[in-house]
Amino acid sequence: MLKSWGFVRCLGALAPAAAVCAFGAWSASAQDSARQVDFKRDVQPLLAENCLACHNPKLRTGGLSMGSRAELLQGGGRGPAAAAGHPEHSLLIGAVRQEGGLKMPPGRKLADAEIATLEAWVRGGLTWGESLATAVEAQKHWAFDPIAKPEPPAVADKSWPLNPIDYFVLARLDQDGIKPSPEAGRATLIRRVSLDLLGLPPTPEEVDAFVADMSPDAYEELVDRLLGSPHYGERWGRRWLDVARYADSNGYNIDGAREIWMYRDWVINALNRDLPFDQFVIEQIAGDLLPNATTDQIVATGFQRNTLINLEGGIDFEQYRVEAVVDRVDATGSAFLGLTLGCARCHDHKFDPIAQRDFYQMYAFYNSVDELSGKDGEEGRKTAHKPILEFGSDEELATRDVVQGQLALLEADAKKYLAERRPAWEASLTPDQIGELPDNVRENLGIPVDKRNRFQQGSIDRAFREADLGYRERQASIRHLRERLPKLRTTMVMKELAEPRQAYIQLGGDFLRKGAEVQPDTPAALPPLEKPEAGLPNRLDLARWLVDERNPLTARVTVNRIWQRYFGLGIVETENDFGTQGSPPTHPKLLDWLASEFRDEGWSMKKLHRLIVTSATYRQSSAARKDLELIDPRNRLLARQSRLRLDAEIIRDAALTASGLLARKIGGPSVRPPQPNGASKLGQMQREWVADTDENRYRRGMYTFFWRSSPHPGLMVFDSPDSMAACTRRIRSNTPLQALTLLNDKGHYEFAEALAKRVRAEGEDETERLERAFRLCLARSPRPSEAERLASYLAAERDAFQANAEQAKLIAPDANDEREAAEIAAWTALSRVLLNVDEFVTRE
């Protein structure tokens, strides 16, 4: 067993090979020691006392752990720490000899005999005892094992399973003597599967048709119809956009608007046409690098352009470029590998076999992406959305090219005029004239020209432009010409630089502290990347590696995340962490069977969805059971279905559907439905939110314009992700604010008014109208007790509004008389109740 870590720090970041001094000829005694050194007796105590306090598998100072031979050879941020058989080339020996720039241990030096022991140990091949080799064993983990397709297990009751999924689930239930739940009622079943596949509730007519259809394939035919709907792509596209951290703005304090909705449309269309998932991945990671890439494939790369962009003055653009690249590595780990790659940014991962070197090798794949596509400084900020694709007619594109050419000439002339005239203007300024200038300009004029930064000089240039007639004229000409530029649709995409950037390990995660150079590669603990015959691997090689059959993670992670959407929790509960600290799978063989089936069926997402929703496991009732309260309170064994609160967007969509207001247009730019006054002014930038008044007011929730700094409150109160990072599972909270939103939010009040108007038009009498309203909201008919309570509530509200005509008139200003106003107001109140009940916002 190892001794205490000790109190003396040892071996910080090791010196680079170039800094290691050359070692002289070896003495005979050192060569003798190489034959006689014993790791356990001689070396282990030295490492434990002097090195492992800082360089252990948990702390890894400088990215280096000395907990195993493999880790020592792998090294830290500055490269391998030792070269077996060659102490003269070992950074470890150079550090302890203290003859180079790095001197270890800090503040003192090992005894000559101790140094000789380490030299002899390295020359002897770094023999290692078992006591420090446990880190190698820790790398063995179920998630990294190859996927093998198991056979469905035998079960006693063969009448319950409907497909192979059910055999795995039932076999696990049998172990604890648990029986599955009966199938849900048909009204519940069609509402459940409609919400799951489309994010929209069924109409009463669709419910009636399904309940009346007694054919044995009625449910399967329903599923096929839903999977064929264009709304399927919207429903599952929104869930992928969570992973893609999609938003309509750049983030940070300025949080300027961006145009990338065409990527959202690409996701919807790709899912609707059932683009195989492996191609779905490849096009999003590297569609621009595919041979003869189509416009659609390039648009797909918007996945990795959803990073935050900082456009504030005075920032270091390189810092935020690095943050964008880091975000892409994190998103790759979350979306496809289920690994917390970001934990290895500053040091080796403390729990998983992911070295800091692994992180920066993944980083290198994205390091050569063209971020600005323009000059640094002011021009760089203006073009920070580049590279982009522009879309327009041939005439529009031709006009753009002509105008941009003319603009280049005018801007060059204006720049020349500024350079020639501004110095003389500055020299001619009198004290009185200087006193009339803004404070910052006066301060900057006091700085010598050669000492000003670009922001200080820019303020002086702007003051000159305002004061000089000839510049003002040039600026006016430029503005008028820019007005002729056609308004083209654009979308942000990925593009490689002509000359790749060199990537380095960033010591401590600091982009200013460059460690060892790295080349693009994948984590060593996973199957190796197939590298090209010539040149370095690129994003396309990475994309193909992600969906390579030898990579066991992508298929497992993907089917687990889809399973989670249907049952609330994944087979692996920690869907974003398949590492050693994650939860083990409750049904490991089912997970591997699903992953194998997914790949064997051509990575078809629709087939996977159909497989899950047609299983008996999915079709179970969600009713709580007393016998499961102690055995399986969280329903991990799947003896019933789970009741799930609807996603934020789907709550809106369900209300729009029930009220009859839903605009079913697919795709297009983001829209602005009503929101509370002032909600868009919570960030640094004060923006006006002007609600749409046409059909865009009633578009699905996934199309709502999403400001990262001040997102729509109706989304956030129901736990919409903030789009700052990849989100693989939404939380489901339960707060009073949610009920208040459903009752009082302007948009939801509008839905209640429309529902009231609808049921009054579609029902012949009060009983019919009550039944219609209930079924529009909940799919099923009300129980007698429910119908009685609703009728009683409606009567009470009618009486109240008849007694308060002014209040009724506020709700129904267009009513013909007081009686009609009271009737409309009463039905609006009842509609507000139905759109607020727990069953409405819950998928049973």
C-alpha positions in Angstrom: 0.0 0.0 0.0 1.2 3.5 -0.8 2.6 5.7 2.0 0.9 9.0 2.7 0.9 11.5 -0.1 3.2 13.5 2.1 3.5 17.3 2.4 6.3 18.1 -0.1 5.3 19.3 -3.6 7.1 17.6 -6.4 7.4 17.7 -10.2 5.1 20.5 -11.4 4.7 20.9 -15.2 7.7 19.1 -16.6 10.1 21.0 -18.8 9.9 20.4 -22.6 12.4 18.1 -24.1 14.5 21.0 -25.6 15.1 22.3 -22.1 16.4 19.0 -20.6 20.2 19.2 -20.3 22.3 16.6 -22.0 23.5 13.9 -19.6 27.1 12.9 -19.5 28.5 9.5 -19.7 26.9 7.1 -17.2 29.0 5.9 -14.4 29.5 2.2 -13.7 27.7 2.5 -10.4 24.6 3.9 -12.1 24.7 1.0 -14.6 25.0 -1.4 -11.7 22.0 0.2 -10.0 20.0 -0.3 -13.2 20.4 -4.0 -12.7 19.8 -4.0 -8.9 17.0 -1.3 -8.5 13.8 -2.7 -7.0 10.7 -0.7 -7.7 8.8 -1.5 -4.6 11.7 -1.1 -2.3 13.6 1.8 -3.9 11.4 3.8 -6.3 7.9 3.6 -4.8 8.9 5.4 -1.6 10.6 8.2 -3.6 7.5 8.8 -5.7 5.1 8.6 -2.7 7.2 11.0 -0.6 8.2 13.5 -3.2 5.9 13.4 -6.2 2.4 11.9 -5.6 1.1 14.7 -3.4 0.6 16.7 -6.6 0.9 14.2 -9.4 -1.7 11.6 -8.3 -4.7 10.3 -10.4 -7.1 12.8 -8.8 -5.1 16.0 -8.6 -2.9 15.7 -11.8 -1.0 19.0 -11.4 0.3 20.1 -14.8 -1.9 17.3 -16.3 0.6 14.7 -15.0 -0.3 11.7 -12.8 2.5 9.3 -11.6 0.0 6.8 -10.4 0.9 4.2 -13.1 3.6 3.4 -15.7 1.2 4.2 -18.5 0.4 7.6 -17.0 4.1 8.5 -16.6 4.8 7.5 -20.2 1.8 9.5 -21.4 2.9 12.5 -19.4 1.2 15.8 -18.8 0.7 19.1 -20.5 4.4 19.3 -21.6 4.6 15.8 -23.1 5.8 12.4 -21.8 7.4 12.5 -18.4 9.8 9.6 -19.0 11.3 7.6 -21.9 11.8 4.0 -20.9 15.5 3.0 -21.2 16.6 6.6 -21.9 17.1 8.8 -18.8 19.0 11.3 -21.0 15.7 12.0 -22.9 13.4 11.9 -19.8 11.8 15.1 -18.6 11.5 13.5 -15.1 15.3 13.1 -14.8 16.0 16.6 -16.2 13.7 18.1 -13.6 15.2 16.3 -10.5 18.8 16.9 -11.7 17.8 20.6 -11.7 20.2 21.5 -14.5 17.6 23.0 -16.8 14.9 25.6 -16.4 12.6 23.4 -14.3 13.8 22.4 -10.8 11.9 19.7 -8.9 11.0 19.2 -6.1 10.2 22.9 -5.5 12.6 24.5 -3.1 15.0 21.6 -2.6 16.9 18.9 -4.4 16.9 15.2 -4.1 20.0 13.5 -2.8 22.5 12.3 -5.4 21.7 8.7 -4.4 18.0 9.2 -4.9 18.6 10.8 -8.3 20.8 7.9 -9.3 18.1 5.5 -8.2 15.6 7.2 -10.5 18.1 7.3 -13.4 18.7 3.6 -12.9 15.0 2.8 -12.8 14.4 4.7 -16.0 17.3 3.1 -17.8 16.1 -0.3 -16.6 12.8 0.2 -18.5 10.5 1.7 -15.8 9.6 -1.6 -14.2 6.5 -1.1 -12.1 4.9 -2.8 -9.1 1.3 -3.8 -8.9 0.6 -1.4 -6.1 0.6 1.7 -8.3 -0.9 0.0 -11.4 -4.5 0.2 -10.4 -5.3 3.2 -12.7 -4.9 0.9 -15.7 -7.5 -1.5 -14.3 -9.8 1.4 -13.7 -9.9 2.0 -17.4 -11.9 -1.2 -17.9 -15.6 -0.1 -18.0 -18.7 -1.5 -19.4 -19.5 1.5 -21.7 -16.2 1.1 -23.5 -16.8 -2.6 -24.3 -17.8 -3.5 -27.8 -21.6 -3.9 -28.4 -22.7 -7.5 -28.7 -26.3 -8.2 -29.7 -27.8 -10.5 -27.1 -30.7 -12.8 -27.7 -34.0 -11.8 -26.0 -34.3 -13.8 -22.8 -36.9 -16.5 -22.1 -39.9 -15.6 -20.1 -42.7 -17.6 -18.5 -45.6 -15.5 -19.8 -45.2 -15.3 -23.5 -48.6 -13.7 -24.0 -47.6 -10.2 -22.8 -44.5 -9.4 -25.0 -45.3 -7.7 -28.3 -41.7 -7.3 -29.5 -38.2 -8.1 -28.2 -38.1 -5.1 -25.9 -40.8 -6.7 -23.8 -38.8 -9.9 -23.2 -35.9 -8.0 -21.6 -38.3 -5.9 -19.5 -40.4 -8.8 -18.4 -37.4 -11.0 -17.6 -36.2 -8.3 -15.2 -39.6 -7.9 -13.6 -39.8 -11.7 -13.1 -36.6 -11.6 -11.0 -38.6 -9.6 -8.4 -41.9 -11.3 -8.9 -43.5 -8.1 -10.4 -46.2 -8.2 -12.9 -46.5 -5.5 -15.7 -49.4 -3.1 -15.7 -52.3 -3.5 -18.1 -52.5 -1.6 -21.3 -53.7 2.0 -21.0 -57.1 2.9 -22.2 -57.4 3.7 -25.9 -58.1 7.5 -25.4 -55.1 7.7 -23.1 -53.0 5.7 -25.6 -53.7 7.9 -28.6 -53.1 11.1 -26.6 -49.8 9.7 -25.3 -48.4 8.5 -28.6 -49.6 11.7 -30.4 -47.9 13.9 -27.8 -44.8 11.7 -27.9 -44.4 11.6 -31.7 -45.9 14.9 -32.8 -46.0 17.1 -29.7 -49.7 17.7 -30.5 -52.8 16.2 -28.9 -55.3 14.3 -31.0 -58.6 15.8 -32.0 -61.8 14.3 -30.6 -62.5 13.0 -34.1 -59.2 11.2 -34.2 -59.8 9.7 -30.8 -63.3 8.5 -31.8 -61.9 6.9 -35.0 -59.2 5.1 -33.1 -61.4 3.9 -30.2 -63.9 2.6 -32.8 -61.3 0.8 -34.9 -61.2 -2.8 -33.6 -58.8 -4.1 -36.2 -55.8 -5.9 -34.8 -53.4 -3.5 -36.5 -55.3 -0.3 -35.5 -52.6 0.9 -33.1 -49.7 0.1 -35.5 -51.5 2.0 -38.3 -51.9 5.0 -36.0 -48.2 5.0 -35.2 -47.3 4.8 -38.9 -49.6 7.7 -39.6 -48.0 9.8 -36.9 -44.5 9.0 -38.0 -45.5 10.1 -41.5 -46.7 13.5 -40.3 -44.5 16.5 -41.0 -45.1 17.5 -37.3 -43.0 14.5 -36.3 -39.9 16.3 -37.5 -40.9 19.3 -35.4 -41.4 17.3 -32.2 -38.1 15.4 -32.4 -36.3 18.2 -34.0 -37.0 20.4 -31.0 -35.4 17.7 -28.8 -32.3 17.6 -31.0 -32.1 21.4 -30.8 -31.7 21.1 -27.1 -28.5 19.0 -27.7 -27.4 21.4 -30.4 -27.9 24.4 -27.9 -29.9 26.2 -30.6 -30.7 29.9 -30.1 -31.4 33.0 -32.2 -28.8 35.2 -30.5 -25.1 35.2 -29.8 -25.1 35.3 -26.0 -22.9 37.3 -23.6 -23.8 40.8 -22.7 -24.5 42.3 -26.1 -26.4 39.1 -27.2 -26.9 40.3 -30.8 -29.4 38.5 -33.0 -28.1 35.8 -35.3 -29.7 34.1 -38.3 -29.4 30.4 -38.2 -33.0 29.2 -38.4 -32.2 27.4 -41.7 -30.3 24.9 -39.6 -33.4 24.3 -37.5 -35.3 23.7 -40.8 -32.6 21.2 -41.8 -33.1 19.3 -38.6 -36.8 19.1 -39.1 -36.6 18.0 -42.7 -33.8 15.5 -42.0 -35.9 13.8 -39.4 -39.1 13.8 -41.5 -37.2 12.1 -44.4 -35.7 9.7 -41.8 -32.1 10.5 -42.7 -30.0 7.7 -41.2 -28.6 8.7 -37.9 -25.0 8.0 -39.0 -25.4 10.4 -41.9 -27.3 12.8 -39.6 -24.2 13.0 -37.5 -21.7 13.2 -40.3 -23.4 16.1 -42.1 -23.7 18.1 -38.9 -20.1 17.6 -37.9 -18.5 17.8 -41.3 -21.0 18.3 -44.1 -18.9 21.0 -45.6 -16.0 18.5 -46.0 -18.0 15.8 -47.9 -17.1 15.3 -51.5 -19.3 17.5 -53.7 -21.1 18.8 -50.6 -24.6 20.0 -51.3 -26.0 23.2 -49.9 -28.1 21.2 -47.5 -25.1 19.3 -46.2 -23.3 22.6 -45.6 -26.3 24.1 -43.8 -26.3 21.0 -41.5 -22.9 22.2 -40.0 -24.9 24.8 -38.2 -24.8 22.3 -35.4 -21.4 23.4 -34.3 -22.0 27.1 -35.1 -24.5 27.3 -32.3 -21.7 28.4 -30.0 -21.8 31.7 -28.1 -20.1 34.7 -29.8 -18.8 37.7 -27.9 -18.8 41.0 -29.9 -18.0 43.3 -27.0 -15.4 46.0 -27.5 -12.1 45.6 -25.8 -12.2 41.8 -25.6 -9.4 39.4 -26.8 -11.1 37.7 -29.7 -8.7 34.7 -29.4 -9.9 34.0 -25.9 -13.5 33.7 -27.1 -12.5 31.8 -30.2 -10.9 29.3 -27.9 -14.1 29.2 -25.8 -16.1 28.4 -28.9 -13.8 25.5 -29.8 -14.0 24.2 -26.3 -17.8 24.3 -26.5 -17.7 22.2 -29.6 -15.6 19.5 -27.9 -18.0 19.6 -25.0 -21.0 19.3 -27.3 -19.4 16.4 -29.2 -18.9 14.6 -25.9 -22.4 15.2 -24.7 -24.3 14.6 -27.9 -22.6 11.5 -29.2 -20.3 9.9 -26.6 -22.1 10.5 -23.3 -18.8 11.6 -21.7 -17.8 14.7 -19.8 -14.9 15.5 -22.1 -14.8 19.1 -20.7 -13.6 17.8 -17.3 -10.2 17.1 -19.1 -9.7 20.7 -20.3 -7.5 21.8 -17.4 -6.2 18.4 -16.2 -6.6 14.7 -16.9 -10.1 13.5 -16.1 -10.2 12.5 -12.4 -12.5 9.5 -12.9 -12.6 8.5 -16.6 -9.6 7.4 -18.8 -9.6 10.7 -20.6 -6.3 12.5 -20.5 -5.9 16.3 -21.0 -4.0 15.3 -24.1 -7.1 13.5 -25.3 -9.2 16.7 -24.8 -6.8 18.8 -26.9 -6.5 16.2 -29.6 -10.3 16.4 -30.0 -10.0 20.2 -29.7 -7.6 20.1 -32.7 -10.3 18.8 -35.0 -12.2 22.1 -34.5 -9.3 24.4 -34.0 -9.0 25.3 -37.7 -12.6 26.4 -38.2 -12.9 29.9 -39.8 -14.6 31.9 -37.1 -14.4 35.6 -38.3 -13.7 35.4 -42.0 -12.6 39.0 -41.9 -10.1 41.4 -40.3 -9.5 41.7 -36.6 -10.8 44.7 -34.7 -13.9 46.6 -35.8 -14.2 44.8 -39.1 -13.7 41.5 -37.4 -16.6 42.3 -35.1 -18.8 43.2 -38.0 -18.1 40.0 -39.8 -18.0 37.7 -36.8 -21.1 35.8 -38.0 -19.1 34.7 -41.0 -18.6 32.3 -42.6 -22.2 32.3 -43.7 -24.2 31.0 -46.6 -26.4 33.6 -48.4 -29.5 32.7 -50.3 -31.3 34.7 -52.9 -32.3 34.9 -56.6 -29.7 35.2 -59.3 -30.6 38.8 -59.7 -30.2 39.5 -56.0 -26.9 37.8 -55.8 -25.6 39.7 -58.9 -26.7 43.0 -57.4 -25.0 42.1 -54.1 -21.7 41.5 -55.9 -21.9 44.8 -57.8 -22.7 46.8 -54.7 -20.1 45.1 -52.6 -17.5 46.0 -55.3 -18.5 49.6 -55.3 -18.6 49.7 -51.5 -15.0 48.4 -51.4 -13.9 51.3 -53.6 -15.7 53.9 -51.6 -14.5 52.5 -48.3 -10.9 52.4 -49.5 -11.3 56.1 -50.6 -12.7 57.0 -47.2 -9.9 55.2 -45.4 -7.3 57.1 -47.5 -9.0 60.4 -46.8 -9.1 59.7 -43.1 -5.4 58.8 -43.0 -4.5 62.0 -44.9 -6.8 64.5 -43.2 -7.2 63.4 -39.6 -3.7 64.1 -38.3 -3.9 67.7 -39.6 -7.4 68.1 -38.0 -6.1 66.8 -34.7 -3.1 69.2 -34.8 -5.4 72.2 -35.5 -7.7 71.7 -32.6 -7.8 74.6 -30.2 -8.3 74.1 -26.4 -11.9 75.4 -26.8 -12.6 72.9 -29.6 -11.1 70.1 -27.5 -13.2 71.1 -24.6 -16.4 70.6 -26.6 -15.5 67.0 -27.5 -16.7 64.0 -25.5 -14.8 63.0 -22.4 -13.3 59.8 -23.8 -12.1 61.6 -27.0 -10.4 64.3 -24.9 -8.7 61.7 -22.9 -7.6 59.7 -25.9 -6.2 62.9 -27.7 -3.8 63.2 -24.8 -2.2 59.8 -25.6 0.6 59.8 -28.1 -0.4 58.4 -31.5 1.9 55.5 -31.3 0.6 54.5 -27.8 -3.1 54.4 -28.7 -4.9 51.2 -29.0 -7.5 50.6 -31.8 -10.4 51.6 -29.6 -8.8 54.9 -28.5 -7.9 55.7 -32.0 -11.3 54.7 -33.2 -13.0 57.3 -30.9 -10.8 60.1 -32.4 -11.6 58.9 -35.9 -15.3 59.1 -35.3 -15.0 62.6 -33.9 -13.1 63.6 -37.0 -15.8 62.1 -39.3 -18.5 64.1 -37.5 -16.5 67.4 -37.8 -15.2 67.1 -41.4 -17.6 67.8 -44.3 -15.6 65.7 -46.8 -15.9 62.7 -44.6 -19.4 63.1 -43.8 -20.1 63.2 -47.6 -18.2 60.0 -48.1 -20.0 58.3 -45.2 -23.4 59.4 -46.7 -22.5 57.9 -50.0 -21.5 54.6 -48.3 -24.8 54.5 -46.4 -26.8 55.1 -49.5 -25.0 52.4 -51.3 -25.4 49.9 -48.5 -29.2 50.5 -48.7 -29.0 49.0 -52.2 -27.7 45.7 -50.8 -30.5 43.1 -51.2 -31.9 41.5 -48.0 -30.6 38.0 -48.4 -31.4 35.0 -46.2 -28.3 33.7 -44.4 -27.3 30.9 -42.2 -24.1 30.3 -40.2 -22.0 27.3 -41.3 -18.6 25.7 -40.7 -15.7 26.3 -42.9 -12.0 25.2 -42.7 -9.2 27.7 -42.8 -6.9 27.4 -45.8 -4.0 27.0 -43.5 -4.7 25.0 -40.3 -3.9 26.3 -36.9 -1.5 24.4 -34.7 -3.1 23.1 -31.5 -1.4 22.8 -28.2 -2.3 21.5 -24.8 -3.3 24.5 -22.8 -1.7 24.3 -19.4 -4.3 24.6 -16.7 -6.9 25.3 -19.4 -5.3 28.7 -20.0 -5.1 29.5 -23.7 -2.1 31.8 -23.1 0.0 28.9 -21.6 0.9 26.6 -24.5 2.1 23.1 -23.7 3.0 20.3 -26.0 1.8 20.4 -29.6 -1.0 18.0 -30.4 -2.5 16.7 -33.6 -6.2 15.8 -34.2 -7.0 12.4 -32.7 -9.6 10.6 -30.5 -9.4 9.4 -26.9 -7.0 6.6 -26.4 -9.4 4.6 -24.3 -11.8 4.2 -27.3 -11.2 2.4 -30.6 -8.6 4.2 -32.7 -9.4 6.6 -35.4 -8.8 5.5 -39.0 -6.4 8.1 -40.2 -6.0 9.2 -43.8 -3.1 8.0 -45.8 -1.8 11.6 -46.3 -2.2 14.6 -44.1 -3.8 15.1 -40.8 -7.2 13.7 -39.8 -10.0 16.3 -40.1 -13.6 16.8 -38.9 -14.9 14.3 -41.5 -12.6 11.6 -40.1 -13.9 12.5 -36.7 -17.5 12.3 -37.8 -17.0 8.9 -39.4 -15.3 7.7 -36.3 -18.3 8.8 -34.1 -20.6 6.4 -36.0 -18.0 3.7 -36.7 -19.3 0.3 -35.6 -16.2 -0.1 -33.5 -17.1 2.9 -31.4 -19.4 1.5 -28.7 -20.7 4.8 -27.3 -22.6 6.7 -30.0 -25.2 4.0 -30.6 -25.6 3.3 -26.8 -25.9 6.9 -26.0 -28.4 7.7 -28.7 -30.8 4.9 -28.0 -30.6 5.6 -24.3 -31.5 9.2 -24.9 -34.4 8.3 -27.1 -35.6 5.8 -24.5 -35.4 8.5 -21.8 -37.8 10.7 -23.8 -40.5 8.0 -23.6 -40.0 6.8 -20.0 -38.7 9.9 -18.2 -35.3 8.2 -17.4 -32.9 6.4 -19.6 -31.8 2.8 -19.1 -28.7 4.6 -18.0 -30.1 7.3 -15.8 -27.0 9.6 -16.2 -27.7 10.0 -19.9 -24.9 12.6 -20.2 -22.3 10.5 -18.3 -21.5 7.0 -19.5 -18.2 7.2 -17.5 -17.2 5.4 -14.4 -19.1 7.8 -12.2 -22.3 7.4 -14.1 -25.2 5.1 -13.2 -25.0 1.6 -14.4 -27.7 0.5 -16.8 -30.8 -1.1 -15.3 -31.2 -3.3 -18.3 -27.7 -3.7 -19.8 -28.7 -6.4 -22.3 -31.7 -4.4 -23.5 -29.5 -1.4 -24.0 -27.1 -3.3 -26.2 -29.9 -5.0 -28.1 -31.4 -1.6 -28.9 -28.1 -0.2 -29.9 -27.4 -3.2 -32.2 -30.9 -3.1 -33.6 -30.5 0.6 -34.3 -27.3 0.0 -36.3 -28.6 -3.1 -38.0 -31.7 -1.4 -39.2 -29.6 1.3 -41.0 -29.6 3.8 -38.2 -33.3 4.5 -38.9 -34.7 6.8 -36.2 -38.3 6.2 -37.3 -37.8 2.4 -37.0 -36.4 2.9 -33.5 -39.4 5.1 -32.5 -41.8 2.6 -33.9 -40.2 -0.3 -32.1 -40.4 1.5 -28.7 -43.9 2.9 -29.0 -45.4 -0.4 -30.3 -44.0 -2.4 -27.4 -46.2 -3.6 -24.6 -43.8 -1.9 -22.2 -44.6 1.5 -23.7 -48.3 0.8 -23.9 -48.8 0.1 -20.2 -51.0 2.2 -17.9 -49.2 4.9 -16.0 -51.4 4.5 -12.9 -49.6 4.3 -9.6 -49.4 0.9 -7.9 -49.2 0.3 -4.2 -47.1 -2.8 -4.7 -44.4 -0.8 -6.5 -44.1 2.0 -3.8 -41.4 0.2 -1.9 -39.9 -2.1 -4.5 -39.6 0.4 -7.4 -40.8 3.9 -6.4 -39.0 5.5 -9.4 -40.2 3.0 -11.9 -36.7 2.0 -13.0 -37.9 -1.6 -13.7 -40.8 -0.4 -16.0 -43.7 -2.2 -14.5 -45.8 0.7 -15.6 -45.6 3.8 -17.8 -44.4 7.2 -16.4 -46.5 10.3 -16.1 -44.5 13.2 -17.6 -45.1 16.9 -17.5 -45.1 18.3 -21.0 -42.2 20.2 -22.3 -42.5 24.0 -22.3 -43.1 24.3 -26.1 -45.6 21.5 -26.1 -47.7 23.0 -23.3 -48.1 26.0 -25.7 -48.7 23.7 -28.7 -51.4 21.7 -26.8 -53.2 24.9 -25.8 -53.0 26.3 -29.4 -54.5 23.0 -30.7 -57.3 22.9 -28.2 -58.2 26.5 -28.9 -58.2 26.0 -32.6 -55.6 28.8 -33.1 -52.6 26.7 -34.1 -50.9 27.8 -37.3 -49.4 24.5 -38.7 -46.8 26.0 -41.1 -43.6 24.1 -41.0 -40.2 25.9 -40.7 -39.2 29.4 -41.4 -37.8 32.3 -39.4 -38.4 32.6 -35.7 -41.5 34.4 -34.5 -42.6 36.6 -31.6 -45.7 35.6 -29.7 -46.9 37.8 -26.8 -44.9 37.9 -23.6 -45.0 40.0 -20.4 -44.1 43.6 -20.8 -40.5 44.4 -20.1 -39.3 40.7 -20.3 -36.9 41.4 -23.1 -35.3 44.3 -21.2 -33.8 42.1 -18.4 -30.4 41.9 -20.1 -27.8 44.6 -20.7 -29.3 45.5 -24.0 -32.8 47.1 -23.8 -34.9 45.6 -26.6 -38.5 46.0 -27.6 -40.5 42.8 -28.1 -43.2 43.6 -30.7 -45.6 40.7 -30.7 -46.7 39.3 -34.1 -50.3 40.0 -35.2 -50.5 37.6 -38.1 -50.4 33.8 -38.1 -46.9 33.9 -36.6 -48.6 34.8 -33.3 -49.9 31.2 -33.2 -46.9 29.2 -34.4 -45.6 26.3 -32.4 -43.4 27.0 -29.4 -40.2 25.7 -31.1 -40.3 28.7 -33.4 -40.4 31.4 -30.7 -37.4 33.7 -31.0 -34.9 32.8 -28.3 -32.7 35.5 -26.8 -30.1 33.9 -24.7 -29.9 36.8 -22.3 -33.7 37.3 -21.9 -35.5 34.2 -23.2 -39.3 34.1 -23.4 -40.6 33.7 -19.8 -43.3 31.2 -20.9 -40.5 28.8 -22.0 -38.3 29.3 -19.0 -41.0 28.8 -16.4 -41.5 25.4 -17.8 -37.8 24.5 -17.8 -36.8 25.1 -21.3 -33.0 24.9 -21.6 -31.0 28.1 -21.7 -29.1 27.2 -24.9 -25.7 28.0 -23.2 -24.5 24.4 -23.5 -25.8 21.1 -24.9 -28.8 19.9 -22.9 -29.5 16.1 -23.0 -32.3 16.0 -20.4 -34.7 18.8 -19.4 -35.6 19.1 -15.7 -39.2 19.0 -14.8 -40.0 21.3 -11.9 -43.4 22.0 -10.3 -43.8 25.6 -9.1 -46.7 28.0 -8.4 -45.4 30.2 -11.2 -46.4 27.6 -13.7 -50.0 27.7 -12.6 -50.0 31.5 -12.6 -48.6 31.5 -16.1 -51.3 29.2 -17.4 -54.0 31.3 -15.8 -52.8 34.8 -16.4 -50.2 35.0 -19.1 -51.4 37.1 -22.0 -50.9 34.4 -24.5 -52.6 31.7 -22.5 -55.5 34.0 -21.7 -55.9 34.5 -25.4 -56.0 30.7 -25.9 -58.8 30.4 -23.2 -60.8 33.1 -25.0 -60.4 31.2 -28.3 -61.4 27.9 -26.7 -64.5 29.5 -25.2 -65.5 30.9 -28.6 -64.8 27.5 -30.3 -66.9 25.4 -28.0 -69.8 27.8 -28.0 -69.8 27.6 -31.8 -69.3 23.8 -32.0 -71.8 22.7 -29.4 -75.6 22.8 -29.6 -76.3 23.1 -25.8 -74.4 23.5 -22.6 -73.9 19.7 -22.1 -72.5 19.3 -25.5 -70.2 22.3 -25.1 -68.9 21.0 -21.8 -68.2 17.6 -23.3 -66.5 19.2 -26.3 -64.3 21.5 -24.2 -63.2 18.7 -22.0 -62.3 16.4 -24.9 -60.5 19.1 -26.8 -58.2 19.5 -23.8 -57.9 16.0 -22.3 -59.0 13.7 -25.2 -61.3 11.7 -23.0 -64.9 12.3 -21.9 -65.5 13.7 -18.5 -66.7 11.4 -15.7 -70.2 12.2 -14.3 -68.7 13.8 -11.2 -66.3 15.9 -13.4 -69.1 17.1 -15.7 -71.2 18.0 -12.7 -68.4 20.1 -11.1 -67.7 21.9 -14.4 -71.4 22.7 -14.9 -71.7 24.0 -11.4 -68.6 26.2 -11.9 -69.9 27.5 -15.2 -73.2 28.5 -13.6 -71.4 30.2 -10.7 -69.2 32.2 -13.1 -72.2 33.1 -15.2 -74.1 34.5 -12.2 -71.0 36.4 -11.1 -70.5 38.1 -14.5 -74.2 38.9 -14.8 -73.9 40.7 -11.5 -70.8 42.5 -12.7 -71.5 43.6 -16.2 -68.4 45.9 -16.4 -66.1 43.0 -15.6 -67.8 40.8 -18.2 -67.5 43.6 -20.8 -63.8 43.8 -20.3 -63.5 40.1 -21.2 -66.0 40.2 -24.0 -65.9 43.8 -25.4 -67.5 42.7 -28.7 -70.5 41.1 -27.2 -73.9 42.3 -28.4 -75.4 42.8 -24.9 -74.7 42.2 -21.2 -76.1 38.7 -21.2 -73.9 37.6 -24.1 -70.9 39.2 -22.4 -71.6 37.3 -19.2 -71.9 34.0 -21.2 -68.6 34.5 -23.0 -66.8 35.5 -19.8 -68.1 32.5 -18.0 -67.0 30.1 -20.7 -63.6 31.9 -20.8 -63.2 31.3 -17.1 -64.1 27.6 -17.5 -61.6 27.3 -20.4 -58.9 28.8 -18.2 -59.6 26.0 -15.7 -59.3 23.2 -18.3 -56.1 24.6 -19.8 -54.6 24.7 -16.3 -55.5 21.3 -14.8 -52.6 18.9 -14.2 -53.9 16.3 -16.7 -53.7 18.9 -19.5 -50.0 19.6 -19.0 -49.2 15.9 -18.3 -48.6 13.1 -20.7 -50.2 10.1 -19.0 
